[in-house]
Amino acid sequence: LPQYLEEQGLSKPEEIVPDDYFRWMFPRLVEHRLPRYQEIADRFGVVLDATRIDDIHSETEFLELICDALE
């Protein structure tokens, strides 16, 4: 918060425009979390055949796609 206030030339949190703060903060949060997201993907991620996405019209078909990827 202090960094944002300084960069934006604000003197107190009450001056913050919430939407502006969110646009400033969100990319920083994602960047900070990338190593954790990568760890989760490495442990639990599944690669799907994207060419089959257009053929999915039901929950059952989606689950079949996931099951095929797990095999």
mmCIF file of the N, C-alpha and C atoms, coordinates in Angstrom:
data_MODEL
# 
_entry.id   MODEL 
# 
loop_
_atom_site.group_PDB 
_atom_site.id 
_atom_site.type_symbol 
_atom_site.label_atom_id 
_atom_site.label_alt_id 
_atom_site.label_comp_id 
_atom_site.label_asym_id 
_atom_site.label_entity_id 
_atom_site.label_seq_id 
_atom_site.pdbx_PDB_ins_code 
_atom_site.Cartn_x 
_atom_site.Cartn_y 
_atom_site.Cartn_z 
_atom_site.occupancy 
_atom_site.B_iso_or_equiv 
_atom_site.pdbx_formal_charge 
_atom_site.auth_seq_id 
_atom_site.auth_comp_id 
_atom_site.auth_asym_id 
_atom_site.auth_atom_id 
_atom_site.pdbx_PDB_model_num 
ATOM 1   N N  . LEU A 1 1  ? 0.812   -1.196  0.000   1.00 0.00 ? 1  LEU A N  1 
ATOM 2   C CA . LEU A 1 1  ? 0.000   0.000   0.000   1.00 0.00 ? 1  LEU A CA 1 
ATOM 3   C C  . LEU A 1 1  ? 0.859   1.266   0.000   1.00 0.00 ? 1  LEU A C  1 
ATOM 4   N N  . PRO A 1 2  ? 1.899   1.308   0.827   1.00 0.00 ? 2  PRO A N  1 
ATOM 5   C CA . PRO A 1 2  ? 2.750   2.505   0.791   1.00 0.00 ? 2  PRO A CA 1 
ATOM 6   C C  . PRO A 1 2  ? 3.365   2.754   -0.588  1.00 0.00 ? 2  PRO A C  1 
ATOM 7   N N  . GLN A 1 3  ? 3.765   1.675   -1.270  1.00 0.00 ? 3  GLN A N  1 
ATOM 8   C CA . GLN A 1 3  ? 4.347   1.825   -2.606  1.00 0.00 ? 3  GLN A CA 1 
ATOM 9   C C  . GLN A 1 3  ? 3.320   2.419   -3.573  1.00 0.00 ? 3  GLN A C  1 
ATOM 10  N N  . TYR A 1 4  ? 2.097   1.927   -3.522  1.00 0.00 ? 4  TYR A N  1 
ATOM 11  C CA . TYR A 1 4  ? 1.049   2.445   -4.405  1.00 0.00 ? 4  TYR A CA 1 
ATOM 12  C C  . TYR A 1 4  ? 0.791   3.920   -4.118  1.00 0.00 ? 4  TYR A C  1 
ATOM 13  N N  . LEU A 1 5  ? 0.654   4.254   -2.846  1.00 0.00 ? 5  LEU A N  1 
ATOM 14  C CA . LEU A 1 5  ? 0.398   5.650   -2.484  1.00 0.00 ? 5  LEU A CA 1 
ATOM 15  C C  . LEU A 1 5  ? 1.500   6.557   -3.019  1.00 0.00 ? 5  LEU A C  1 
ATOM 16  N N  . GLU A 1 6  ? 2.739   6.108   -2.848  1.00 0.00 ? 6  GLU A N  1 
ATOM 17  C CA . GLU A 1 6  ? 3.871   6.921   -3.308  1.00 0.00 ? 6  GLU A CA 1 
ATOM 18  C C  . GLU A 1 6  ? 3.863   7.060   -4.830  1.00 0.00 ? 6  GLU A C  1 
ATOM 19  N N  . GLU A 1 7  ? 3.698   5.941   -5.533  1.00 0.00 ? 7  GLU A N  1 
ATOM 20  C CA . GLU A 1 7  ? 3.714   5.976   -7.001  1.00 0.00 ? 7  GLU A CA 1 
ATOM 21  C C  . GLU A 1 7  ? 2.587   6.838   -7.572  1.00 0.00 ? 7  GLU A C  1 
ATOM 22  N N  . GLN A 1 8  ? 1.464   6.846   -6.898  1.00 0.00 ? 8  GLN A N  1 
ATOM 23  C CA . GLN A 1 8  ? 0.306   7.591   -7.396  1.00 0.00 ? 8  GLN A CA 1 
ATOM 24  C C  . GLN A 1 8  ? 0.236   9.017   -6.863  1.00 0.00 ? 8  GLN A C  1 
ATOM 25  N N  . GLY A 1 9  ? 1.174   9.365   -5.998  1.00 0.00 ? 9  GLY A N  1 
ATOM 26  C CA . GLY A 1 9  ? 1.184   10.710  -5.438  1.00 0.00 ? 9  GLY A CA 1 
ATOM 27  C C  . GLY A 1 9  ? 0.040   10.958  -4.461  1.00 0.00 ? 9  GLY A C  1 
ATOM 28  N N  . LEU A 1 10 ? -0.364  9.903   -3.771  1.00 0.00 ? 10 LEU A N  1 
ATOM 29  C CA . LEU A 1 10 ? -1.451  10.012  -2.801  1.00 0.00 ? 10 LEU A CA 1 
ATOM 30  C C  . LEU A 1 10 ? -0.866  10.077  -1.397  1.00 0.00 ? 10 LEU A C  1 
ATOM 31  N N  . SER A 1 11 ? -1.559  10.757  -0.507  1.00 0.00 ? 11 SER A N  1 
ATOM 32  C CA . SER A 1 11 ? -1.031  10.905  0.850   1.00 0.00 ? 11 SER A CA 1 
ATOM 33  C C  . SER A 1 11 ? -1.737  10.026  1.871   1.00 0.00 ? 11 SER A C  1 
ATOM 34  N N  . LYS A 1 12 ? -2.925  9.519   1.528   1.00 0.00 ? 12 LYS A N  1 
ATOM 35  C CA . LYS A 1 12 ? -3.637  8.672   2.487   1.00 0.00 ? 12 LYS A CA 1 
ATOM 36  C C  . LYS A 1 12 ? -4.521  7.668   1.747   1.00 0.00 ? 12 LYS A C  1 
ATOM 37  N N  . PRO A 1 13 ? -4.772  6.522   2.351   1.00 0.00 ? 13 PRO A N  1 
ATOM 38  C CA . PRO A 1 13 ? -5.557  5.469   1.688   1.00 0.00 ? 13 PRO A CA 1 
ATOM 39  C C  . PRO A 1 13 ? -6.950  5.917   1.255   1.00 0.00 ? 13 PRO A C  1 
ATOM 40  N N  . GLU A 1 14 ? -7.528  6.871   1.932   1.00 0.00 ? 14 GLU A N  1 
ATOM 41  C CA . GLU A 1 14 ? -8.864  7.339   1.577   1.00 0.00 ? 14 GLU A CA 1 
ATOM 42  C C  . GLU A 1 14 ? -8.915  7.955   0.176   1.00 0.00 ? 14 GLU A C  1 
ATOM 43  N N  . GLU A 1 15 ? -7.765  8.325   -0.365  1.00 0.00 ? 15 GLU A N  1 
ATOM 44  C CA . GLU A 1 15 ? -7.700  8.932   -1.705  1.00 0.00 ? 15 GLU A CA 1 
ATOM 45  C C  . GLU A 1 15 ? -7.674  7.885   -2.819  1.00 0.00 ? 15 GLU A C  1 
ATOM 46  N N  . ILE A 1 16 ? -7.529  6.642   -2.454  1.00 0.00 ? 16 ILE A N  1 
ATOM 47  C CA . ILE A 1 16 ? -7.412  5.573   -3.448  1.00 0.00 ? 16 ILE A CA 1 
ATOM 48  C C  . ILE A 1 16 ? -8.738  5.362   -4.166  1.00 0.00 ? 16 ILE A C  1 
ATOM 49  N N  . VAL A 1 17 ? -8.656  5.260   -5.484  1.00 0.00 ? 17 VAL A N  1 
ATOM 50  C CA . VAL A 1 17 ? -9.801  4.855   -6.305  1.00 0.00 ? 17 VAL A CA 1 
ATOM 51  C C  . VAL A 1 17 ? -9.709  3.332   -6.407  1.00 0.00 ? 17 VAL A C  1 
ATOM 52  N N  . PRO A 1 18 ? -10.673 2.606   -5.858  1.00 0.00 ? 18 PRO A N  1 
ATOM 53  C CA . PRO A 1 18 ? -10.569 1.145   -5.796  1.00 0.00 ? 18 PRO A CA 1 
ATOM 54  C C  . PRO A 1 18 ? -10.265 0.473   -7.133  1.00 0.00 ? 18 PRO A C  1 
ATOM 55  N N  . ASP A 1 19 ? -10.920 0.882   -8.208  1.00 0.00 ? 19 ASP A N  1 
ATOM 56  C CA . ASP A 1 19 ? -10.663 0.255   -9.510  1.00 0.00 ? 19 ASP A CA 1 
ATOM 57  C C  . ASP A 1 19 ? -9.224  0.483   -9.967  1.00 0.00 ? 19 ASP A C  1 
ATOM 58  N N  . ASP A 1 20 ? -8.706  1.671   -9.741  1.00 0.00 ? 20 ASP A N  1 
ATOM 59  C CA . ASP A 1 20 ? -7.320  1.965   -10.117 1.00 0.00 ? 20 ASP A CA 1 
ATOM 60  C C  . ASP A 1 20 ? -6.354  1.111   -9.306  1.00 0.00 ? 20 ASP A C  1 
ATOM 61  N N  . TYR A 1 21 ? -6.628  0.980   -8.026  1.00 0.00 ? 21 TYR A N  1 
ATOM 62  C CA . TYR A 1 21 ? -5.762  0.169   -7.161  1.00 0.00 ? 21 TYR A CA 1 
ATOM 63  C C  . TYR A 1 21 ? -5.787  -1.293  -7.606  1.00 0.00 ? 21 TYR A C  1 
ATOM 64  N N  . PHE A 1 22 ? -6.956  -1.796  -7.936  1.00 0.00 ? 22 PHE A N  1 
ATOM 65  C CA . PHE A 1 22 ? -7.067  -3.177  -8.387  1.00 0.00 ? 22 PHE A CA 1 
ATOM 66  C C  . PHE A 1 22 ? -6.267  -3.399  -9.661  1.00 0.00 ? 22 PHE A C  1 
ATOM 67  N N  . ARG A 1 23 ? -6.392  -2.469  -10.628 1.00 0.00 ? 23 ARG A N  1 
ATOM 68  C CA . ARG A 1 23 ? -5.628  -2.606  -11.880 1.00 0.00 ? 23 ARG A CA 1 
ATOM 69  C C  . ARG A 1 23 ? -4.128  -2.566  -11.624 1.00 0.00 ? 23 ARG A C  1 
ATOM 70  N N  . TRP A 1 24 ? -3.701  -1.834  -10.631 1.00 0.00 ? 24 TRP A N  1 
ATOM 71  C CA . TRP A 1 24 ? -2.281  -1.752  -10.284 1.00 0.00 ? 24 TRP A CA 1 
ATOM 72  C C  . TRP A 1 24 ? -1.840  -3.018  -9.546  1.00 0.00 ? 24 TRP A C  1 
ATOM 73  N N  . MET A 1 25 ? -2.680  -3.504  -8.638  1.00 0.00 ? 25 MET A N  1 
ATOM 74  C CA . MET A 1 25 ? -2.301  -4.612  -7.772  1.00 0.00 ? 25 MET A CA 1 
ATOM 75  C C  . MET A 1 25 ? -2.383  -5.976  -8.447  1.00 0.00 ? 25 MET A C  1 
ATOM 76  N N  . PHE A 1 26 ? -3.389  -6.196  -9.280  1.00 0.00 ? 26 PHE A N  1 
ATOM 77  C CA . PHE A 1 26 ? -3.632  -7.533  -9.817  1.00 0.00 ? 26 PHE A CA 1 
ATOM 78  C C  . PHE A 1 26 ? -2.419  -8.141  -10.524 1.00 0.00 ? 26 PHE A C  1 
ATOM 79  N N  . PRO A 1 27 ? -1.756  -7.455  -11.452 1.00 0.00 ? 27 PRO A N  1 
ATOM 80  C CA . PRO A 1 27 ? -0.583  -8.061  -12.095 1.00 0.00 ? 27 PRO A CA 1 
ATOM 81  C C  . PRO A 1 27 ? 0.519   -8.405  -11.099 1.00 0.00 ? 27 PRO A C  1 
ATOM 82  N N  . ARG A 1 28 ? 0.666   -7.621  -10.063 1.00 0.00 ? 28 ARG A N  1 
ATOM 83  C CA . ARG A 1 28 ? 1.684   -7.898  -9.048  1.00 0.00 ? 28 ARG A CA 1 
ATOM 84  C C  . ARG A 1 28 ? 1.334   -9.146  -8.245  1.00 0.00 ? 28 ARG A C  1 
ATOM 85  N N  . LEU A 1 29 ? 0.055   -9.328  -7.961  1.00 0.00 ? 29 LEU A N  1 
ATOM 86  C CA . LEU A 1 29 ? -0.368  -10.531 -7.246  1.00 0.00 ? 29 LEU A CA 1 
ATOM 87  C C  . LEU A 1 29 ? -0.110  -11.775 -8.081  1.00 0.00 ? 29 LEU A C  1 
ATOM 88  N N  . VAL A 1 30 ? -0.460  -11.713 -9.353  1.00 0.00 ? 30 VAL A N  1 
ATOM 89  C CA . VAL A 1 30 ? -0.245  -12.862 -10.231 1.00 0.00 ? 30 VAL A CA 1 
ATOM 90  C C  . VAL A 1 30 ? 1.242   -13.174 -10.323 1.00 0.00 ? 30 VAL A C  1 
ATOM 91  N N  . GLU A 1 31 ? 2.057   -12.161 -10.536 1.00 0.00 ? 31 GLU A N  1 
ATOM 92  C CA . GLU A 1 31 ? 3.503   -12.377 -10.631 1.00 0.00 ? 31 GLU A CA 1 
ATOM 93  C C  . GLU A 1 31 ? 4.049   -13.001 -9.351  1.00 0.00 ? 31 GLU A C  1 
ATOM 94  N N  . HIS A 1 32 ? 3.590   -12.520 -8.222  1.00 0.00 ? 32 HIS A N  1 
ATOM 95  C CA . HIS A 1 32 ? 4.042   -13.049 -6.932  1.00 0.00 ? 32 HIS A CA 1 
ATOM 96  C C  . HIS A 1 32 ? 3.647   -14.518 -6.767  1.00 0.00 ? 32 HIS A C  1 
ATOM 97  N N  . ARG A 1 33 ? 2.484   -14.873 -7.301  1.00 0.00 ? 33 ARG A N  1 
ATOM 98  C CA . ARG A 1 33 ? 1.960   -16.229 -7.124  1.00 0.00 ? 33 ARG A CA 1 
ATOM 99  C C  . ARG A 1 33 ? 2.417   -17.211 -8.205  1.00 0.00 ? 33 ARG A C  1 
ATOM 100 N N  . LEU A 1 34 ? 3.053   -16.747 -9.265  1.00 0.00 ? 34 LEU A N  1 
ATOM 101 C CA . LEU A 1 34 ? 3.433   -17.629 -10.367 1.00 0.00 ? 34 LEU A CA 1 
ATOM 102 C C  . LEU A 1 34 ? 4.211   -18.863 -9.924  1.00 0.00 ? 34 LEU A C  1 
ATOM 103 N N  . PRO A 1 35 ? 5.204   -18.745 -9.049  1.00 0.00 ? 35 PRO A N  1 
ATOM 104 C CA . PRO A 1 35 ? 5.905   -19.963 -8.629  1.00 0.00 ? 35 PRO A CA 1 
ATOM 105 C C  . PRO A 1 35 ? 4.966   -20.985 -7.976  1.00 0.00 ? 35 PRO A C  1 
ATOM 106 N N  . ARG A 1 36 ? 4.028   -20.510 -7.191  1.00 0.00 ? 36 ARG A N  1 
ATOM 107 C CA . ARG A 1 36 ? 3.068   -21.415 -6.546  1.00 0.00 ? 36 ARG A CA 1 
ATOM 108 C C  . ARG A 1 36 ? 2.146   -22.036 -7.588  1.00 0.00 ? 36 ARG A C  1 
ATOM 109 N N  . TYR A 1 37 ? 1.669   -21.227 -8.532  1.00 0.00 ? 37 TYR A N  1 
ATOM 110 C CA . TYR A 1 37 ? 0.818   -21.763 -9.592  1.00 0.00 ? 37 TYR A CA 1 
ATOM 111 C C  . TYR A 1 37 ? 1.569   -22.818 -10.404 1.00 0.00 ? 37 TYR A C  1 
ATOM 112 N N  . GLN A 1 38 ? 2.847   -22.568 -10.673 1.00 0.00 ? 38 GLN A N  1 
ATOM 113 C CA . GLN A 1 38 ? 3.639   -23.527 -11.436 1.00 0.00 ? 38 GLN A CA 1 
ATOM 114 C C  . GLN A 1 38 ? 3.809   -24.819 -10.658 1.00 0.00 ? 38 GLN A C  1 
ATOM 115 N N  . GLU A 1 39 ? 4.039   -24.715 -9.364  1.00 0.00 ? 39 GLU A N  1 
ATOM 116 C CA . GLU A 1 39 ? 4.170   -25.901 -8.514  1.00 0.00 ? 39 GLU A CA 1 
ATOM 117 C C  . GLU A 1 39 ? 2.886   -26.740 -8.557  1.00 0.00 ? 39 GLU A C  1 
ATOM 118 N N  . ILE A 1 40 ? 1.756   -26.089 -8.477  1.00 0.00 ? 40 ILE A N  1 
ATOM 119 C CA . ILE A 1 40 ? 0.473   -26.797 -8.542  1.00 0.00 ? 40 ILE A CA 1 
ATOM 120 C C  . ILE A 1 40 ? 0.304   -27.458 -9.909  1.00 0.00 ? 40 ILE A C  1 
ATOM 121 N N  . ALA A 1 41 ? 0.627   -26.739 -10.975 1.00 0.00 ? 41 ALA A N  1 
ATOM 122 C CA . ALA A 1 41 ? 0.510   -27.291 -12.328 1.00 0.00 ? 41 ALA A CA 1 
ATOM 123 C C  . ALA A 1 41 ? 1.436   -28.484 -12.513 1.00 0.00 ? 41 ALA A C  1 
ATOM 124 N N  . ASP A 1 42 ? 2.660   -28.389 -11.996 1.00 0.00 ? 42 ASP A N  1 
ATOM 125 C CA . ASP A 1 42 ? 3.610   -29.492 -12.126 1.00 0.00 ? 42 ASP A CA 1 
ATOM 126 C C  . ASP A 1 42 ? 3.117   -30.745 -11.404 1.00 0.00 ? 42 ASP A C  1 
ATOM 127 N N  . ARG A 1 43 ? 2.480   -30.559 -10.277 1.00 0.00 ? 43 ARG A N  1 
ATOM 128 C CA . ARG A 1 43 ? 2.019   -31.700 -9.476  1.00 0.00 ? 43 ARG A CA 1 
ATOM 129 C C  . ARG A 1 43 ? 0.685   -32.257 -9.949  1.00 0.00 ? 43 ARG A C  1 
ATOM 130 N N  . PHE A 1 44 ? -0.219  -31.386 -10.345 1.00 0.00 ? 44 PHE A N  1 
ATOM 131 C CA . PHE A 1 44 ? -1.585  -31.829 -10.588 1.00 0.00 ? 44 PHE A CA 1 
ATOM 132 C C  . PHE A 1 44 ? -2.132  -31.476 -11.970 1.00 0.00 ? 44 PHE A C  1 
ATOM 133 N N  . GLY A 1 45 ? -1.363  -30.774 -12.766 1.00 0.00 ? 45 GLY A N  1 
ATOM 134 C CA . GLY A 1 45 ? -1.865  -30.296 -14.051 1.00 0.00 ? 45 GLY A CA 1 
ATOM 135 C C  . GLY A 1 45 ? -2.131  -31.411 -15.045 1.00 0.00 ? 45 GLY A C  1 
ATOM 136 N N  . VAL A 1 46 ? -3.065  -31.157 -15.928 1.00 0.00 ? 46 VAL A N  1 
ATOM 137 C CA . VAL A 1 46 ? -3.432  -32.087 -16.983 1.00 0.00 ? 46 VAL A CA 1 
ATOM 138 C C  . VAL A 1 46 ? -3.420  -31.308 -18.296 1.00 0.00 ? 46 VAL A C  1 
ATOM 139 N N  . VAL A 1 47 ? -2.846  -31.899 -19.323 1.00 0.00 ? 47 VAL A N  1 
ATOM 140 C CA . VAL A 1 47 ? -2.839  -31.276 -20.646 1.00 0.00 ? 47 VAL A CA 1 
ATOM 141 C C  . VAL A 1 47 ? -3.991  -31.872 -21.446 1.00 0.00 ? 47 VAL A C  1 
ATOM 142 N N  . LEU A 1 48 ? -4.843  -30.992 -21.939 1.00 0.00 ? 48 LEU A N  1 
ATOM 143 C CA . LEU A 1 48 ? -5.998  -31.433 -22.711 1.00 0.00 ? 48 LEU A CA 1 
ATOM 144 C C  . LEU A 1 48 ? -5.762  -31.227 -24.195 1.00 0.00 ? 48 LEU A C  1 
ATOM 145 N N  . ASP A 1 49 ? -6.406  -32.058 -24.995 1.00 0.00 ? 49 ASP A N  1 
ATOM 146 C CA . ASP A 1 49 ? -6.363  -31.915 -26.445 1.00 0.00 ? 49 ASP A CA 1 
ATOM 147 C C  . ASP A 1 49 ? -7.357  -30.820 -26.837 1.00 0.00 ? 49 ASP A C  1 
ATOM 148 N N  . ALA A 1 50 ? -6.857  -29.628 -27.075 1.00 0.00 ? 50 ALA A N  1 
ATOM 149 C CA . ALA A 1 50 ? -7.718  -28.472 -27.342 1.00 0.00 ? 50 ALA A CA 1 
ATOM 150 C C  . ALA A 1 50 ? -8.540  -28.636 -28.615 1.00 0.00 ? 50 ALA A C  1 
ATOM 151 N N  . THR A 1 51 ? -8.100  -29.479 -29.529 1.00 0.00 ? 51 THR A N  1 
ATOM 152 C CA . THR A 1 51 ? -8.872  -29.670 -30.761 1.00 0.00 ? 51 THR A CA 1 
ATOM 153 C C  . THR A 1 51 ? -10.211 -30.347 -30.486 1.00 0.00 ? 51 THR A C  1 
ATOM 154 N N  . ARG A 1 52 ? -10.352 -30.954 -29.317 1.00 0.00 ? 52 ARG A N  1 
ATOM 155 C CA . ARG A 1 52 ? -11.610 -31.638 -28.971 1.00 0.00 ? 52 ARG A CA 1 
ATOM 156 C C  . ARG A 1 52 ? -12.609 -30.721 -28.265 1.00 0.00 ? 52 ARG A C  1 
ATOM 157 N N  . ILE A 1 53 ? -12.199 -29.532 -27.903 1.00 0.00 ? 53 ILE A N  1 
ATOM 158 C CA . ILE A 1 53 ? -13.058 -28.631 -27.125 1.00 0.00 ? 53 ILE A CA 1 
ATOM 159 C C  . ILE A 1 53 ? -14.358 -28.302 -27.864 1.00 0.00 ? 53 ILE A C  1 
ATOM 160 N N  . ASP A 1 54 ? -14.279 -28.058 -29.157 1.00 0.00 ? 54 ASP A N  1 
ATOM 161 C CA . ASP A 1 54 ? -15.483 -27.693 -29.921 1.00 0.00 ? 54 ASP A CA 1 
ATOM 162 C C  . ASP A 1 54 ? -16.519 -28.811 -29.955 1.00 0.00 ? 54 ASP A C  1 
ATOM 163 N N  . ASP A 1 55 ? -16.083 -30.042 -29.693 1.00 0.00 ? 55 ASP A N  1 
ATOM 164 C CA . ASP A 1 55 ? -16.998 -31.182 -29.742 1.00 0.00 ? 55 ASP A CA 1 
ATOM 165 C C  . ASP A 1 55 ? -17.669 -31.460 -28.402 1.00 0.00 ? 55 ASP A C  1 
ATOM 166 N N  . ILE A 1 56 ? -17.366 -30.675 -27.399 1.00 0.00 ? 56 ILE A N  1 
ATOM 167 C CA . ILE A 1 56 ? -17.931 -30.904 -26.068 1.00 0.00 ? 56 ILE A CA 1 
ATOM 168 C C  . ILE A 1 56 ? -19.230 -30.116 -25.926 1.00 0.00 ? 56 ILE A C  1 
ATOM 169 N N  . HIS A 1 57 ? -20.296 -30.856 -25.616 1.00 0.00 ? 57 HIS A N  1 
ATOM 170 C CA . HIS A 1 57 ? -21.610 -30.227 -25.482 1.00 0.00 ? 57 HIS A CA 1 
ATOM 171 C C  . HIS A 1 57 ? -22.308 -30.621 -24.184 1.00 0.00 ? 57 HIS A C  1 
ATOM 172 N N  . SER A 1 58 ? -21.603 -31.348 -23.339 1.00 0.00 ? 58 SER A N  1 
ATOM 173 C CA . SER A 1 58 ? -22.232 -31.762 -22.085 1.00 0.00 ? 58 SER A CA 1 
ATOM 174 C C  . SER A 1 58 ? -21.162 -31.973 -21.022 1.00 0.00 ? 58 SER A C  1 
ATOM 175 N N  . GLU A 1 59 ? -21.621 -32.054 -19.809 1.00 0.00 ? 59 GLU A N  1 
ATOM 176 C CA . GLU A 1 59 ? -20.709 -32.332 -18.699 1.00 0.00 ? 59 GLU A CA 1 
ATOM 177 C C  . GLU A 1 59 ? -20.046 -33.690 -18.880 1.00 0.00 ? 59 GLU A C  1 
ATOM 178 N N  . THR A 1 60 ? -20.797 -34.666 -19.340 1.00 0.00 ? 60 THR A N  1 
ATOM 179 C CA . THR A 1 60 ? -20.259 -36.012 -19.541 1.00 0.00 ? 60 THR A CA 1 
ATOM 180 C C  . THR A 1 60 ? -19.126 -35.993 -20.556 1.00 0.00 ? 60 THR A C  1 
ATOM 181 N N  . GLU A 1 61 ? -19.313 -35.287 -21.650 1.00 0.00 ? 61 GLU A N  1 
ATOM 182 C CA . GLU A 1 61 ? -18.262 -35.195 -22.662 1.00 0.00 ? 61 GLU A CA 1 
ATOM 183 C C  . GLU A 1 61 ? -17.028 -34.491 -22.115 1.00 0.00 ? 61 GLU A C  1 
ATOM 184 N N  . PHE A 1 62 ? -17.228 -33.486 -21.290 1.00 0.00 ? 62 PHE A N  1 
ATOM 185 C CA . PHE A 1 62 ? -16.092 -32.790 -20.677 1.00 0.00 ? 62 PHE A CA 1 
ATOM 186 C C  . PHE A 1 62 ? -15.335 -33.735 -19.752 1.00 0.00 ? 62 PHE A C  1 
ATOM 187 N N  . LEU A 1 63 ? -16.057 -34.483 -18.938 1.00 0.00 ? 63 LEU A N  1 
ATOM 188 C CA . LEU A 1 63 ? -15.407 -35.430 -18.026 1.00 0.00 ? 63 LEU A CA 1 
ATOM 189 C C  . LEU A 1 63 ? -14.671 -36.522 -18.796 1.00 0.00 ? 63 LEU A C  1 
ATOM 190 N N  . GLU A 1 64 ? -15.212 -36.944 -19.925 1.00 0.00 ? 64 GLU A N  1 
ATOM 191 C CA . GLU A 1 64 ? -14.523 -37.926 -20.768 1.00 0.00 ? 64 GLU A CA 1 
ATOM 192 C C  . GLU A 1 64 ? -13.205 -37.359 -21.285 1.00 0.00 ? 64 GLU A C  1 
ATOM 193 N N  . LEU A 1 65 ? -13.205 -36.097 -21.664 1.00 0.00 ? 65 LEU A N  1 
ATOM 194 C CA . LEU A 1 65 ? -11.974 -35.444 -22.120 1.00 0.00 ? 65 LEU A CA 1 
ATOM 195 C C  . LEU A 1 65 ? -10.927 -35.452 -21.007 1.00 0.00 ? 65 LEU A C  1 
ATOM 196 N N  . ILE A 1 66 ? -11.347 -35.131 -19.798 1.00 0.00 ? 66 ILE A N  1 
ATOM 197 C CA . ILE A 1 66 ? -10.430 -35.143 -18.653 1.00 0.00 ? 66 ILE A CA 1 
ATOM 198 C C  . ILE A 1 66 ? -9.910  -36.556 -18.408 1.00 0.00 ? 66 ILE A C  1 
ATOM 199 N N  . CYS A 1 67 ? -10.803 -37.531 -18.413 1.00 0.00 ? 67 CYS A N  1 
ATOM 200 C CA . CYS A 1 67 ? -10.390 -38.920 -18.173 1.00 0.00 ? 67 CYS A CA 1 
ATOM 201 C C  . CYS A 1 67 ? -9.403  -39.392 -19.231 1.00 0.00 ? 67 CYS A C  1 
ATOM 202 N N  . ASP A 1 68 ? -9.655  -39.035 -20.482 1.00 0.00 ? 68 ASP A N  1 
ATOM 203 C CA . ASP A 1 68 ? -8.725  -39.412 -21.554 1.00 0.00 ? 68 ASP A CA 1 
ATOM 204 C C  . ASP A 1 68 ? -7.345  -38.813 -21.310 1.00 0.00 ? 68 ASP A C  1 
ATOM 205 N N  . ALA A 1 69 ? -7.300  -37.598 -20.826 1.00 0.00 ? 69 ALA A N  1 
ATOM 206 C CA . ALA A 1 69 ? -6.017  -36.935 -20.567 1.00 0.00 ? 69 ALA A CA 1 
ATOM 207 C C  . ALA A 1 69 ? -5.283  -37.590 -19.404 1.00 0.00 ? 69 ALA A C  1 
ATOM 208 N N  . LEU A 1 70 ? -6.022  -38.155 -18.468 1.00 0.00 ? 70 LEU A N  1 
ATOM 209 C CA . LEU A 1 70 ? -5.400  -38.788 -17.303 1.00 0.00 ? 70 LEU A CA 1 
ATOM 210 C C  . LEU A 1 70 ? -4.846  -40.171 -17.612 1.00 0.00 ? 70 LEU A C  1 
ATOM 211 N N  . GLU A 1 71 ? -5.303  -40.780 -18.704 1.00 0.00 ? 71 GLU A N  1 
ATOM 212 C CA . GLU A 1 71 ? -4.839  -42.135 -19.046 1.00 0.00 ? 71 GLU A CA 1 
ATOM 213 C C  . GLU A 1 71 ? -3.468  -42.130 -19.649 1.00 0.00 ? 71 GLU A C  1 
# 
